[in-house]
Amino acid sequence: MVSVLGRRLLGVAVGLGADRIMGDPPDMVHPVAWFGRAMGWAERRLWVDGRLAGVGLTGAGLLAAFSAGAGLRASGPFASAALGTAMCSAGRSLGLAAVAVEGALRDGDLVLARDRLRAIVGRDVAGLDSVEVARAAVESVAENTVDAVVAPAFWAAVGGAPGALGYRAVNTLDAMVGYRDDRYRQFGWASARADDLANWIPARLTAAATALCCPSAARSVWRAVRDQAPAHPSPNAGVAEAAFAAALGVTLGGPSTYSGQVEHRPLLGTGRPPAASDIRRAVRLSGEVTAVVGSACVAGSVALGRRRVGRL
């Protein structure tokens, strides 16, 4: 007999494997895309320049996600976690999108590289040179390894499909309204803070998994996360980016432009500036982190099963 947690952990591993093999379905049939469209409709009708309305949008999104997840929970802990993880993960799609940017850079087509970069970053891409495009892509792979892999897996392990879908709701709303511009500084506050809380543990698990994947750089990863990441404006993106920078031997951070406003991010890592080839290295590292998380889930499920049998 395997405990409920053990079955969830095994389901998470299967869900991560399914995402790596099959990737995301088309937007026409993707539940997350449906959710985004529904929340876009709600945002246009609920928006006012205040926090209370933003709290209402976040609450409505979570209620919808938990309700959908509750329906899947009836399938049992294993299936609930597997389905929730598979639906809410996007590791394969992230890797393909990043490698597409790398391919354009390798071919010397900077205009195409910038255009492809738009799919994975929120910053302004016009005017970026090849080094800045490579840096933005590597930073996106690092940050989205948390958002698209580790966090959905973590919350599916904690709460099955409701946990995974609840996380994806918060993360999607943060991507939609969690900006610090004039329109969303107040209205998006609740979604941004909820996303910070939901990603706090997964970001640090990502850093730990990164160190396990790169044992020769583990000390550098630890120092970068401890000493450099706290200066980043995001309590979670900085952790993942610092870990990847140290593991890959590059320097990330620096000025980035969002909606016409330049933001100066702290330098992370102590290596050379990123090159096009480092995008593929970051994608490979993201895949290794996924494998570590999946393996840890399988090991945890086996250990819990043995412990339960030992008690019988």
C-alpha positions as CSV (number, residue, x, y, z in Angstrom):
1,M,0.0,0.0,0.0
2,V,1.2,3.5,-0.9
3,S,0.1,6.6,1.0
4,V,-1.9,9.4,-0.6
5,L,1.3,11.5,-0.7
6,G,3.3,8.7,-2.2
7,R,0.7,8.3,-5.0
8,R,0.7,12.0,-5.6
9,L,4.5,12.0,-5.9
10,L,4.4,9.2,-8.4
11,G,1.7,11.0,-10.3
12,V,3.8,14.2,-10.4
13,A,6.7,12.2,-11.9
14,V,4.4,10.8,-14.6
15,G,2.9,14.2,-15.3
16,L,6.4,15.7,-15.8
17,G,7.3,12.9,-18.1
18,A,4.1,13.4,-20.1
19,D,4.9,17.1,-20.6
20,R,8.5,16.3,-21.7
21,I,7.2,13.8,-24.3
22,M,4.1,15.5,-25.6
23,G,4.4,19.2,-24.7
24,D,1.5,21.6,-24.6
25,P,-1.7,20.9,-26.6
26,P,-2.9,23.7,-29.0
27,D,-4.3,26.8,-27.4
28,M,-7.7,25.9,-28.8
29,V,-8.0,23.0,-26.4
30,H,-5.5,24.0,-23.6
31,P,-7.3,24.5,-20.3
32,V,-4.7,27.1,-19.3
33,A,-5.4,29.1,-22.5
34,W,-9.1,28.9,-21.7
35,F,-8.5,30.2,-18.2
36,G,-6.4,33.1,-19.6
37,R,-9.1,34.1,-22.0
38,A,-11.7,34.0,-19.2
39,M,-9.5,36.1,-16.9
40,G,-8.9,38.6,-19.6
41,W,-12.6,39.0,-20.0
42,A,-13.0,39.4,-16.2
43,E,-10.1,41.9,-16.0
44,R,-11.7,44.2,-18.6
45,R,-14.9,44.3,-16.5
46,L,-13.4,44.4,-13.0
47,W,-10.6,46.8,-13.5
48,V,-10.4,49.8,-11.3
49,D,-7.3,51.6,-10.0
50,G,-7.4,49.9,-6.6
51,R,-6.2,46.8,-4.7
52,L,-9.6,45.5,-3.7
53,A,-10.8,44.9,-7.2
54,G,-7.5,43.1,-7.9
55,V,-8.1,40.9,-4.8
56,G,-11.5,40.0,-6.3
57,L,-9.9,39.0,-9.6
58,T,-7.4,36.8,-7.9
59,G,-10.0,35.2,-5.7
60,A,-12.2,34.5,-8.7
61,G,-9.4,32.9,-10.6
62,L,-8.4,30.7,-7.6
63,L,-12.1,29.7,-7.1
64,A,-12.4,28.7,-10.7
65,A,-9.1,26.7,-10.6
66,F,-9.9,24.9,-7.4
67,S,-13.4,24.0,-8.7
68,A,-11.9,22.5,-11.8
69,G,-9.3,20.7,-9.8
70,A,-11.9,19.3,-7.4
71,G,-13.5,17.5,-10.4
72,L,-10.2,15.9,-11.2
73,R,-9.5,15.0,-7.6
74,A,-12.2,12.3,-7.8
75,S,-10.0,10.3,-10.1
76,G,-7.7,9.5,-7.2
77,P,-4.4,10.9,-5.8
78,F,-2.2,9.4,-8.6
79,A,-4.4,10.5,-11.6
80,S,-5.2,13.8,-10.0
81,A,-1.5,14.7,-9.6
82,A,-0.5,13.3,-12.9
83,L,-3.2,15.2,-14.8
84,G,-2.7,18.4,-12.8
85,T,1.1,18.3,-13.4
86,A,0.8,17.5,-17.1
87,M,-1.8,20.3,-17.7
88,C,0.2,23.0,-15.8
89,S,3.7,22.2,-16.8
90,A,5.4,23.6,-19.9
91,G,9.0,22.5,-19.8
92,R,9.0,21.1,-23.3
93,S,7.4,24.2,-24.8
94,L,9.8,26.4,-23.0
95,G,12.8,24.5,-24.3
96,L,11.6,24.5,-27.9
97,A,10.9,28.3,-27.8
98,A,14.3,29.0,-26.3
99,V,16.1,26.8,-28.8
100,A,14.2,28.6,-31.6
101,V,15.8,31.9,-30.4
102,E,19.2,30.2,-30.3
103,G,18.8,28.9,-33.9
104,A,18.0,32.4,-35.2
105,L,21.1,33.8,-33.5
106,R,23.2,31.1,-34.8
107,D,22.0,31.9,-38.3
108,G,22.8,35.6,-37.8
109,D,19.2,36.7,-38.1
110,L,18.9,39.1,-35.2
111,V,15.5,40.4,-36.2
112,L,14.0,36.9,-36.2
113,A,15.8,36.1,-32.9
114,R,14.1,39.2,-31.3
115,D,10.7,38.2,-32.7
116,R,11.0,34.7,-31.3
117,L,12.2,36.0,-28.0
118,R,8.9,37.8,-27.5
119,A,7.3,34.4,-26.9
120,I,9.2,33.8,-23.7
121,V,10.0,37.3,-22.2
122,G,8.0,40.3,-21.1
123,R,10.7,42.9,-21.7
124,D,10.9,45.1,-24.7
125,V,13.0,43.4,-27.4
126,A,13.5,46.1,-30.0
127,G,17.1,47.2,-30.2
128,L,18.6,44.2,-28.3
129,D,21.9,43.1,-29.6
130,S,22.8,39.4,-29.8
131,V,24.4,39.3,-26.3
132,E,21.3,40.9,-24.8
133,V,19.0,38.5,-26.7
134,A,21.0,35.5,-25.4
135,R,20.9,36.9,-21.8
136,A,17.2,37.5,-22.0
137,A,16.6,33.9,-23.2
138,V,18.8,32.3,-20.6
139,E,17.2,34.4,-17.8
140,S,13.7,33.3,-19.1
141,V,14.7,29.6,-19.1
142,A,16.0,30.0,-15.6
143,E,12.9,31.8,-14.2
144,N,10.4,29.6,-16.2
145,T,12.0,26.4,-14.9
146,V,10.4,27.5,-11.6
147,D,7.1,28.6,-13.1
148,A,6.7,25.9,-15.7
149,V,8.2,22.9,-14.1
150,V,9.1,22.9,-10.4
151,A,6.2,25.0,-9.0
152,P,3.5,23.0,-10.7
153,A,5.1,19.8,-9.6
154,F,5.5,21.0,-6.0
155,W,1.9,22.2,-5.7
156,A,0.6,19.0,-7.4
157,A,2.5,17.0,-4.8
158,V,0.9,19.2,-2.0
159,G,-2.6,19.2,-3.3
160,G,-3.1,17.1,-6.4
161,A,-4.9,18.7,-9.3
162,P,-6.4,21.5,-7.2
163,G,-2.9,22.5,-6.0
164,A,-1.5,22.5,-9.5
165,L,-4.4,24.4,-11.1
166,G,-4.5,26.9,-8.3
167,Y,-0.8,27.6,-8.8
168,R,-1.3,28.0,-12.5
169,A,-4.2,30.4,-11.9
170,V,-2.0,32.6,-9.7
171,N,0.9,32.5,-12.1
172,T,-1.2,33.3,-15.1
173,L,-2.8,36.2,-13.4
174,D,0.6,37.5,-12.4
175,A,1.7,37.4,-16.0
176,M,-1.5,39.3,-17.0
177,V,-1.8,42.0,-14.4
178,G,1.2,41.7,-12.1
179,Y,3.1,44.7,-13.6
180,R,4.3,47.8,-11.8
181,D,3.0,50.2,-14.5
182,D,0.3,52.8,-14.0
183,R,-2.6,50.5,-14.9
184,Y,-1.7,47.5,-12.8
185,R,0.4,48.8,-9.9
186,Q,-2.6,48.6,-7.6
187,F,-5.0,46.3,-9.4
188,G,-2.3,43.6,-10.0
189,W,-0.9,43.8,-6.4
190,A,-2.8,40.8,-5.1
191,S,-1.9,38.5,-8.0
192,A,1.8,39.6,-7.9
193,R,2.0,38.9,-4.1
194,A,0.2,35.6,-4.4
195,D,2.6,34.5,-7.1
196,D,5.6,35.5,-5.0
197,L,4.3,33.3,-2.1
198,A,3.4,30.4,-4.4
199,N,6.9,30.4,-6.0
200,W,9.0,31.0,-2.8
201,I,9.7,27.3,-2.0
202,P,9.8,26.1,-5.6
203,A,12.4,28.7,-6.5
204,R,14.7,27.5,-3.8
205,L,14.1,23.9,-4.7
206,T,15.1,24.8,-8.3
207,A,18.4,26.3,-7.0
208,A,19.0,23.1,-5.0
209,A,18.3,20.9,-8.0
210,T,20.6,23.1,-10.1
211,A,23.4,22.5,-7.7
212,L,22.8,18.8,-7.8
213,C,22.9,18.8,-11.6
214,C,26.2,20.7,-11.5
215,P,28.2,19.4,-8.5
216,S,31.4,21.1,-9.6
217,A,29.6,24.5,-9.5
218,A,27.5,23.7,-6.4
219,R,29.6,26.1,-4.1
220,S,29.3,28.9,-6.7
221,V,25.5,28.3,-7.0
222,W,25.1,28.5,-3.3
223,R,27.2,31.8,-3.1
224,A,25.3,33.4,-5.9
225,V,21.9,32.5,-4.4
226,R,23.0,33.7,-1.0
227,D,24.9,36.8,-1.9
228,Q,23.5,38.1,-5.2
229,A,19.9,37.0,-5.5
230,P,18.6,39.2,-2.6
231,A,19.4,42.3,-4.7
232,H,17.0,41.2,-7.4
233,P,13.5,42.9,-7.3
234,S,11.8,39.5,-7.5
235,P,12.3,37.2,-4.5
236,N,12.1,34.2,-6.7
237,A,13.3,35.0,-10.2
238,G,16.6,36.2,-8.7
239,V,17.2,32.9,-7.0
240,A,16.7,30.9,-10.2
241,E,18.7,33.2,-12.4
242,A,21.5,33.4,-9.9
243,A,21.7,29.6,-9.7
244,F,21.7,29.2,-13.5
245,A,24.3,31.9,-13.9
246,A,26.7,30.3,-11.5
247,A,26.0,26.8,-12.9
248,L,26.6,27.9,-16.5
249,G,29.5,30.1,-15.7
250,V,27.9,33.3,-17.2
251,T,26.8,36.7,-15.9
252,L,23.1,37.6,-16.1
253,G,21.4,40.7,-15.1
254,G,21.9,44.3,-16.1
255,P,19.6,46.9,-17.7
256,S,16.3,45.7,-19.1
257,T,13.5,47.7,-20.6
258,Y,9.8,47.0,-19.7
259,S,7.1,49.1,-21.3
260,G,9.6,51.8,-22.2
261,Q,11.0,52.0,-18.7
262,V,14.6,50.9,-18.0
263,E,15.1,48.7,-15.0
264,H,18.6,48.0,-13.7
265,R,18.9,44.4,-12.4
266,P,21.8,43.3,-10.3
267,L,24.5,41.3,-11.9
268,L,24.2,37.6,-11.2
269,G,27.1,35.2,-11.5
270,T,30.8,36.0,-12.2
271,G,31.4,34.6,-15.6
272,R,31.4,35.9,-19.2
273,P,28.4,37.4,-20.9
274,P,26.1,34.8,-22.4
275,A,26.4,33.7,-26.0
276,A,23.9,32.0,-28.3
277,S,25.3,28.6,-27.4
278,D,24.5,29.2,-23.7
279,I,20.7,29.2,-24.5
280,R,20.9,25.5,-25.4
281,R,23.0,24.9,-22.3
282,A,20.4,26.5,-20.2
283,V,17.7,24.4,-21.8
284,R,19.7,21.3,-21.2
285,L,20.1,22.3,-17.5
286,S,16.4,23.0,-17.2
287,G,15.8,19.4,-18.5
288,E,18.2,18.0,-16.0
289,V,16.4,19.9,-13.2
290,T,13.2,18.4,-14.4
291,A,14.8,15.0,-14.2
292,V,16.0,15.6,-10.7
293,V,12.6,16.7,-9.6
294,G,10.9,13.7,-11.2
295,S,13.5,11.2,-9.8
296,A,13.1,12.7,-6.3
297,C,9.3,12.2,-6.6
298,V,9.7,8.6,-7.6
299,A,12.2,8.0,-4.7
300,G,9.9,9.7,-2.3
301,S,7.0,7.5,-3.4
302,V,9.1,4.4,-3.0
303,A,10.3,5.4,0.4
304,L,6.8,6.2,1.6
305,G,5.6,2.9,0.3
306,R,8.3,0.9,2.2
307,R,7.7,2.9,5.3
308,R,3.9,2.1,5.1
309,V,4.6,-1.6,4.5
310,G,7.0,-1.6,7.5
311,R,4.2,-0.4,9.7
312,L,1.8,-3.1,8.7
